[in-house]
Amino acid sequence: MTVVTRFAPSPTGFLHIGGARTALFNYLFARRMGGRYLLRIEDTDRARSTEEAVDAILDGLNWLGLSGDEPPVFQHAGMQRHAEVARELLAKGRAYHCYCSAEELQEMRAKARAEGKTALYDGRWRDRDPSEAPAGVDPVVRLKTPLEGETVIDDLVQGQVTVQNDRIDDFILLRADGTPTYMHSVVVDDHDMGITHVIRGDDHLNNAFRQVQLFKAMDWPVPAFAHIPLIHGQDGAKLSKRHGALGVDAYRDMGYLADALCNYLLRLGWGHGDEEVIDRARAISLFDLEGVGRSPSRFDMAKLDNLNGHYLRETPDADIVDLVFERLEERSDVTLDTQSRERITRGLSGVKARAKTLIDLANGAGFYAATRPLPMNDKAAALLGDDARALMRALLLDLDSLDDWTEDALEALVRQLAEAQGVKLGAVAQPLRAALTGSNASPGIFEVMAILGREEARARIEDIC
């Protein structure tokens, strides 16, 4: 058997972080098993589905490297097929027309709730002759679900889960206007797409018991189910925007790397010992559903920041400079050209140690492309008193005689100047840092001078003298 999984989002909004994790688990399981990973856009809710949401979901999946192995299936396009299956069930006597009015349904629901029953429909049209149908009422089509016994699902995450069949009512397959319901369409699509494993959030577990009835009514093989616990916030409450329940595009905008976010999502509810940093290839080789826990996992932005910082440090500078440039393009205080790109590329390694995100990296490396005269933060400006400026003028004279513009030679020259002036090294190095970077904090100042080059470094020092 070839394993086939699917990720099936509804295009009513962005690709949220829980959906991204579901897609990742489906992708990894299919890859581990040598199978296929498919996408289905469940757009049967035409009123709420939008093209913008479809584009956002597909863009987010593409950024994460989780695009399907085939073009996505759009559920709405299969409406005729879904209706055809419902008519087949009618012909087999496994579904029936229901002519209940809205008022009758409302009364049934109220009665069932008052009696503490889960099944809200009482099956009153299950065995009635259609000749008894009231005039002018367009019927819905309902599935005949078993009245006795139980339905058992051997869930690959939750374990064996059982529900009594009298708690499952005869749910609707086709509405009165002939359109299929979501519950019906999902089953038909899973069958037609050859889905062998349904891996999704455990908020769909109750749906599974109904969907199993439909698979069996059509004499179709029932796929294996794996229902993953939802993600909670660090406080244990249901994940919301205040916890980080944003669209995947927001994490990209905040400067997270796709590989880091996937690594973090992998560890939300699945683990392999104490291993935290797991790249894509290793994740594929390790992933199994047995490792998925049954308890909700907790989203922790601090852990994501730390993991992203690790990925930033491990990514070659040449592979990341374009992403840094993209963020600097939004700023008006930088000049982006071939020379500044070369400086930033050389200087990234010195900035990475303190960076957690691409925004940190761009902010930390931005001074290499800064337009003169450099803006100063308050602490940097405070370092440039009269005595400090006098030291900078003396440094300019010494720099004119320096032939070897390297870190070692620059450090030796500045140390000699400090000694000659009878001051500590910091008395020269700190105002020098302010002059060259506009900040009181930066990578090693001699590294900065070497990367800026003689002409630019001298010009920046002259600007503050």
C-alpha positions as CSV (number, residue, x, y, z in Angstrom):
1,M,0.0,0.0,0.0
2,T,1.2,3.4,-0.9
3,V,0.7,5.9,1.9
4,V,-1.3,9.0,0.9
5,T,-1.8,11.9,3.3
6,R,-3.6,15.2,2.8
7,F,-3.7,18.7,4.3
8,A,-7.2,20.2,3.8
9,P,-7.5,23.8,5.0
10,S,-10.6,25.9,4.6
11,P,-9.9,29.2,2.8
12,T,-11.7,31.5,5.2
13,G,-8.5,33.2,6.5
14,F,-4.8,32.9,6.9
15,L,-2.8,29.7,7.3
16,H,-2.6,29.6,11.1
17,I,0.2,28.1,13.1
18,G,-1.8,25.0,14.0
19,G,-2.7,24.3,10.4
20,A,1.0,24.7,9.4
21,R,1.9,22.0,12.0
22,T,-0.8,19.7,10.7
23,A,0.5,20.2,7.1
24,L,4.1,19.4,8.4
25,F,3.0,16.2,10.1
26,N,1.2,15.0,7.0
27,Y,4.2,15.9,4.8
28,L,6.7,14.2,7.1
29,F,4.7,11.0,7.5
30,A,4.2,10.7,3.8
31,R,7.9,11.3,3.1
32,R,9.0,8.8,5.9
33,M,6.7,6.1,4.4
34,G,7.7,6.8,0.8
35,G,4.2,8.0,-0.1
36,R,2.4,11.1,-1.4
37,Y,1.4,14.3,0.3
38,L,-1.6,16.1,-1.2
39,L,-3.4,19.4,-0.7
40,R,-7.1,19.9,-0.8
41,I,-8.8,23.4,-0.5
42,E,-12.1,22.8,1.3
43,D,-14.0,25.7,-0.2
44,T,-17.6,24.3,0.0
45,D,-18.5,27.3,2.2
46,R,-18.7,29.7,-0.7
47,A,-19.9,32.6,1.4
48,R,-16.7,32.6,3.5
49,S,-14.1,31.3,1.1
50,T,-12.0,33.9,-0.6
51,E,-9.3,33.9,-3.3
52,E,-7.1,36.0,-1.0
53,A,-7.3,33.3,1.6
54,V,-6.4,30.6,-0.9
55,D,-3.4,32.6,-2.1
56,A,-2.3,33.2,1.5
57,I,-2.5,29.5,2.4
58,L,-0.7,28.3,-0.7
59,D,2.0,31.1,-0.3
60,G,2.5,30.1,3.3
61,L,2.8,26.4,2.5
62,N,5.2,27.2,-0.3
63,W,7.4,29.3,2.0
64,L,7.5,26.4,4.5
65,G,8.4,23.9,1.8
66,L,5.1,22.1,2.3
67,S,3.5,22.5,-1.1
68,G,1.7,19.3,-2.2
69,D,3.1,16.7,-4.6
70,E,0.4,17.6,-7.0
71,P,-1.7,20.7,-7.7
72,P,-4.3,21.3,-5.0
73,V,-7.8,19.8,-5.3
74,F,-10.6,22.3,-4.9
75,Q,-13.5,20.7,-3.1
76,H,-16.1,23.0,-4.6
77,A,-15.2,21.7,-8.1
78,G,-16.4,18.2,-7.1
79,M,-19.9,19.1,-6.1
80,Q,-21.5,17.1,-8.9
81,R,-19.5,14.0,-7.9
82,H,-20.5,14.5,-4.2
83,A,-24.2,14.7,-5.2
84,E,-23.8,11.6,-7.4
85,V,-22.6,9.6,-4.4
86,A,-25.5,10.8,-2.3
87,R,-27.9,9.6,-5.1
88,E,-26.1,6.3,-5.2
89,L,-26.7,5.9,-1.4
90,L,-30.4,6.7,-2.0
91,A,-30.6,4.0,-4.6
92,K,-29.0,1.5,-2.3
93,G,-31.5,2.4,0.5
94,R,-28.7,3.6,2.7
95,A,-29.9,7.2,2.6
96,Y,-33.3,8.9,2.5
97,H,-35.2,12.1,1.9
98,C,-36.1,14.1,4.9
99,Y,-39.0,16.6,4.7
100,C,-38.8,18.1,8.1
101,S,-39.6,21.8,8.3
102,A,-37.3,24.3,10.1
103,E,-39.8,24.5,13.0
104,E,-39.8,20.7,13.4
105,L,-36.0,20.6,13.5
106,Q,-35.9,23.3,16.1
107,E,-38.4,21.4,18.3
108,M,-36.3,18.2,17.9
109,R,-33.1,20.0,19.0
110,A,-34.8,21.5,22.0
111,K,-36.3,18.2,23.1
112,A,-33.0,16.3,22.6
113,R,-31.0,18.9,24.6
114,A,-33.6,18.9,27.4
115,E,-33.2,15.1,27.6
116,G,-29.4,15.3,27.5
117,K,-29.1,13.5,24.2
118,T,-26.3,14.0,21.7
119,A,-28.2,12.9,18.6
120,L,-30.4,15.9,17.7
121,Y,-32.5,14.4,14.9
122,D,-35.0,11.8,15.8
123,G,-35.1,10.0,12.4
124,R,-38.8,10.6,11.8
125,W,-38.4,10.3,8.0
126,R,-36.0,7.4,8.1
127,D,-38.6,4.8,7.1
128,R,-41.6,6.8,5.9
129,D,-43.0,6.6,2.5
130,P,-42.1,9.6,0.3
131,S,-45.8,9.7,-0.7
132,E,-46.4,11.2,2.8
133,A,-44.2,14.2,1.9
134,P,-45.8,17.6,2.4
135,A,-46.3,19.7,-0.7
136,G,-43.9,22.4,-1.5
137,V,-41.0,21.2,0.7
138,D,-37.6,20.5,-0.8
139,P,-36.1,17.6,1.1
140,V,-32.6,17.1,2.4
141,V,-30.8,13.8,2.0
142,R,-29.7,12.0,5.2
143,L,-27.5,9.0,5.7
144,K,-29.0,6.0,7.5
145,T,-26.6,5.5,10.4
146,P,-26.7,2.3,12.5
147,L,-29.1,2.5,15.4
148,E,-27.4,-0.1,17.5
149,G,-23.9,-1.2,18.4
150,E,-20.9,1.0,18.5
151,T,-18.3,2.6,16.3
152,V,-14.7,2.0,17.2
153,I,-11.7,4.0,15.8
154,D,-8.2,2.7,16.5
155,D,-6.7,6.2,16.3
156,L,-2.9,6.2,15.7
157,V,-2.5,9.0,18.3
158,Q,-5.5,8.9,20.6
159,G,-5.6,5.1,20.9
160,Q,-8.9,3.2,20.7
161,V,-11.9,5.5,20.8
162,T,-15.5,4.3,21.0
163,V,-18.9,5.9,20.6
164,Q,-22.3,4.3,20.9
165,N,-24.1,4.4,17.5
166,D,-27.3,5.8,19.1
167,R,-25.4,8.9,19.7
168,I,-24.8,9.5,16.0
169,D,-27.8,10.9,14.3
170,D,-28.7,10.6,10.6
171,F,-26.6,13.5,9.3
172,I,-27.3,15.5,6.1
173,L,-25.5,14.6,2.9
174,L,-27.3,17.0,0.6
175,R,-29.0,20.2,1.6
176,A,-32.5,21.1,0.3
177,D,-30.9,23.1,-2.5
178,G,-29.0,20.0,-3.6
179,T,-25.6,21.2,-2.5
180,P,-23.4,18.7,-0.5
181,T,-22.4,19.3,3.1
182,Y,-18.8,19.5,4.3
183,M,-19.2,16.2,6.2
184,H,-20.2,14.4,3.0
185,S,-17.7,16.1,0.7
186,V,-14.8,15.3,2.9
187,V,-15.4,11.5,2.7
188,V,-16.0,11.4,-1.0
189,D,-12.8,13.4,-1.6
190,D,-10.7,11.3,0.7
191,H,-11.9,8.2,-1.1
192,D,-11.4,9.6,-4.6
193,M,-7.9,11.0,-3.7
194,G,-6.9,7.6,-2.3
195,I,-6.2,9.0,1.1
196,T,-4.9,6.2,3.4
197,H,-4.1,8.3,6.5
198,V,-6.2,11.2,7.8
199,I,-3.9,13.2,10.1
200,R,-5.6,16.3,11.5
201,G,-6.4,18.2,14.7
202,D,-8.3,16.4,17.5
203,D,-11.1,18.9,17.2
204,H,-12.2,16.7,14.2
205,L,-12.4,13.5,16.3
206,N,-16.2,13.7,16.7
207,N,-16.5,14.1,12.9
208,A,-14.6,10.9,12.4
209,F,-17.3,8.8,13.9
210,R,-19.8,10.1,11.4
211,Q,-17.4,9.9,8.5
212,V,-16.7,6.2,9.2
213,Q,-20.4,5.5,8.8
214,L,-20.3,7.1,5.3
215,F,-17.2,5.1,4.2
216,K,-18.9,1.9,5.3
217,A,-22.2,2.8,3.7
218,M,-20.4,3.1,0.3
219,D,-18.4,-0.1,1.0
220,W,-15.2,2.0,0.7
221,P,-12.0,1.2,2.7
222,V,-11.8,3.4,5.9
223,P,-8.6,5.3,6.1
224,A,-6.4,5.3,9.3
225,F,-7.1,8.2,11.6
226,A,-4.6,10.2,13.6
227,H,-6.0,13.1,15.6
228,I,-3.3,15.5,16.9
229,P,-3.9,17.5,20.1
230,L,-4.3,21.2,19.6
231,I,-1.7,23.8,20.5
232,H,-2.2,25.9,23.6
233,G,-0.6,29.1,24.8
234,Q,2.1,29.1,27.4
235,D,-0.6,29.6,30.1
236,G,-2.4,26.5,29.1
237,A,-5.3,28.3,27.5
238,K,-6.5,27.8,24.0
239,L,-4.1,29.4,21.6
240,S,-5.0,33.0,20.6
241,K,-3.4,35.9,19.0
242,R,-1.9,37.0,22.3
243,H,0.0,33.7,22.5
244,G,1.3,33.9,18.9
245,A,-1.7,32.4,17.0
246,L,-0.9,34.5,13.9
247,G,-0.8,33.6,10.3
248,V,2.3,32.0,9.0
249,D,3.0,35.1,6.9
250,A,3.3,37.1,10.1
251,Y,6.1,34.9,11.3
252,R,7.9,35.4,8.0
253,D,7.4,39.2,8.4
254,M,8.7,39.0,11.9
255,G,12.0,37.6,10.6
256,Y,11.7,33.9,11.3
257,L,13.3,31.4,8.9
258,A,11.1,28.7,7.4
259,D,13.4,25.9,8.5
260,A,13.4,27.2,12.0
261,L,9.7,27.5,12.2
262,C,9.2,24.0,10.8
263,N,11.7,22.6,13.4
264,Y,9.8,24.4,16.2
265,L,6.4,23.1,15.0
266,L,7.9,19.6,14.7
267,R,8.8,19.7,18.4
268,L,5.3,21.0,19.4
269,G,3.7,17.7,20.3
270,W,6.3,15.3,18.9
271,G,9.7,14.4,20.2
272,H,12.8,12.3,19.8
273,G,14.5,12.2,23.1
274,D,16.1,15.5,24.1
275,E,16.9,16.4,20.5
276,E,15.8,20.0,19.8
277,V,17.5,20.9,16.5
278,I,16.2,18.6,13.8
279,D,16.6,19.6,10.2
280,R,14.3,18.5,7.4
281,A,16.2,15.5,6.3
282,R,16.6,14.1,9.8
283,A,12.9,14.9,10.6
284,I,11.9,12.8,7.6
285,S,14.1,9.9,8.8
286,L,12.7,10.0,12.3
287,F,9.1,11.0,12.2
288,D,6.4,8.6,13.3
289,L,2.9,9.0,14.7
290,E,3.8,7.0,17.8
291,G,5.9,9.9,18.9
292,V,3.0,12.3,18.9
293,G,1.7,13.0,22.4
294,R,-1.9,13.0,23.5
295,S,-1.7,16.2,25.5
296,P,-1.9,19.7,24.1
297,S,1.5,21.3,23.4
298,R,2.3,24.8,24.5
299,F,3.5,27.5,22.2
300,D,6.5,29.4,23.6
301,M,7.8,32.4,21.6
302,A,11.1,32.4,23.6
303,K,11.9,28.9,22.5
304,L,11.1,29.8,18.9
305,D,13.4,32.9,19.2
306,N,16.2,30.8,20.5
307,L,15.8,28.1,17.8
308,N,15.6,30.8,15.1
309,G,18.8,32.3,16.4
310,H,20.5,29.0,16.0
311,Y,19.3,28.6,12.4
312,L,20.5,32.2,11.6
313,R,24.0,31.4,12.9
314,E,24.1,28.1,11.0
315,T,22.9,29.5,7.7
316,P,25.8,30.6,5.3
317,D,26.0,34.4,5.1
318,A,25.7,34.4,1.3
319,D,22.4,32.5,1.6
320,I,20.9,35.0,4.0
321,V,22.1,38.4,2.8
322,D,19.2,38.8,0.3
323,L,16.7,38.4,3.2
324,V,18.6,41.0,5.2
325,F,18.6,43.4,2.2
326,E,14.8,42.9,1.8
327,R,14.3,44.3,5.3
328,L,16.8,47.1,4.8
329,E,15.0,48.2,1.6
330,E,12.2,49.5,3.9
331,R,14.5,52.0,5.5
332,S,15.3,55.5,4.3
333,D,18.6,55.9,6.2
334,V,20.6,53.3,4.2
335,T,22.2,53.2,0.8
336,L,21.9,49.8,-0.8
337,D,24.5,49.2,-3.5
338,T,27.1,46.6,-4.5
339,Q,29.5,48.0,-2.0
340,S,27.1,48.0,1.0
341,R,26.0,44.5,0.0
342,E,29.6,43.3,0.1
343,R,30.1,45.0,3.5
344,I,27.0,43.5,5.0
345,T,27.9,40.0,3.7
346,R,31.3,40.2,5.3
347,G,29.9,41.6,8.5
348,L,26.9,39.3,9.1
349,S,28.9,36.7,11.1
350,G,29.8,39.4,13.6
351,V,26.1,40.4,14.0
352,K,24.6,36.9,14.2
353,A,25.7,36.2,17.7
354,R,23.1,38.5,19.2
355,A,20.4,38.2,16.6
356,K,17.2,36.1,17.1
357,T,15.4,37.1,13.9
358,L,16.1,38.5,10.5
359,I,14.9,41.9,11.8
360,D,17.5,41.8,14.5
361,L,20.1,40.8,11.9
362,A,19.1,43.7,9.6
363,N,19.1,46.2,12.5
364,G,22.4,45.0,13.6
365,A,24.1,45.0,10.2
366,G,22.3,48.1,8.9
367,F,25.1,50.5,9.9
368,Y,27.3,49.0,7.2
369,A,24.9,50.5,4.6
370,A,24.1,53.7,6.6
371,T,23.9,56.9,4.7
372,R,26.3,59.6,6.0
373,P,26.2,61.4,8.3
374,L,25.1,58.6,10.5
375,P,22.2,59.1,12.9
376,M,23.3,58.6,16.5
377,N,21.4,56.9,19.3
378,D,21.4,58.8,22.6
379,K,24.1,56.6,24.2
380,A,26.4,57.0,21.2
381,A,25.9,60.8,21.1
382,A,26.8,60.9,24.8
383,L,30.2,59.3,24.0
384,L,31.2,62.1,21.7
385,G,32.2,64.9,24.0
386,D,35.0,67.4,23.3
387,D,37.8,65.1,24.7
388,A,36.5,62.2,22.6
389,R,36.4,64.3,19.4
390,A,40.0,65.4,20.1
391,L,41.0,61.7,20.3
392,M,39.3,61.0,17.0
393,R,41.2,63.8,15.3
394,A,44.4,62.4,16.6
395,L,43.3,58.9,15.3
396,L,42.7,60.3,11.9
397,L,46.3,61.5,11.7
398,D,47.6,58.1,12.7
399,L,45.4,56.3,10.2
400,D,46.9,58.3,7.4
401,S,50.2,56.6,8.0
402,L,48.7,53.0,8.2
403,D,49.6,50.9,5.2
404,D,48.1,47.6,6.4
405,W,44.3,48.0,6.8
406,T,43.6,44.8,8.7
407,E,42.0,44.1,12.1
408,D,45.3,43.3,13.8
409,A,47.0,46.4,12.4
410,L,44.1,48.7,13.3
411,E,43.9,47.3,16.9
412,A,47.6,47.8,17.4
413,L,47.4,51.4,16.1
414,V,44.4,52.3,18.4
415,R,46.2,50.7,21.4
416,Q,49.3,52.8,20.7
417,L,47.3,55.9,20.4
418,A,45.6,55.2,23.8
419,E,48.9,54.6,25.4
420,A,50.4,57.8,23.9
421,Q,47.5,59.9,25.1
422,G,47.6,58.3,28.5
423,V,44.0,57.0,28.4
424,K,42.5,53.5,28.6
425,L,41.7,51.7,25.4
426,G,37.9,52.2,25.9
427,A,38.4,56.0,25.9
428,V,39.3,55.7,22.2
429,A,37.4,52.6,21.2
430,Q,34.0,53.7,22.5
431,P,33.8,57.1,20.7
432,L,35.2,55.3,17.7
433,R,32.4,52.8,17.8
434,A,29.8,55.6,18.0
435,A,31.4,57.4,15.0
436,L,31.5,54.3,12.8
437,T,28.1,52.7,13.8
438,G,26.0,55.4,15.3
439,S,25.5,53.1,18.3
440,N,27.2,52.2,21.6
441,A,27.0,48.5,20.8
442,S,28.3,46.7,17.7
443,P,30.5,43.8,16.6
444,G,34.2,44.2,17.4
445,I,35.2,47.7,16.4
446,F,38.4,46.6,14.6
447,E,36.4,44.1,12.6
448,V,34.0,47.0,11.7
449,M,36.8,49.2,10.6
450,A,38.3,46.5,8.4
451,I,35.0,45.8,6.7
452,L,34.1,49.5,6.2
453,G,37.4,50.1,4.5
454,R,39.8,53.0,4.8
455,E,37.8,55.6,2.8
456,E,34.4,55.0,4.5
457,A,35.8,54.6,8.0
458,R,37.8,57.9,7.7
459,A,34.8,59.7,6.3
460,R,32.6,58.6,9.2
461,I,35.2,59.7,11.8
462,E,35.6,63.1,10.0
463,D,31.8,63.6,10.2
464,I,31.9,63.7,14.0
465,C,35.1,65.8,14.3
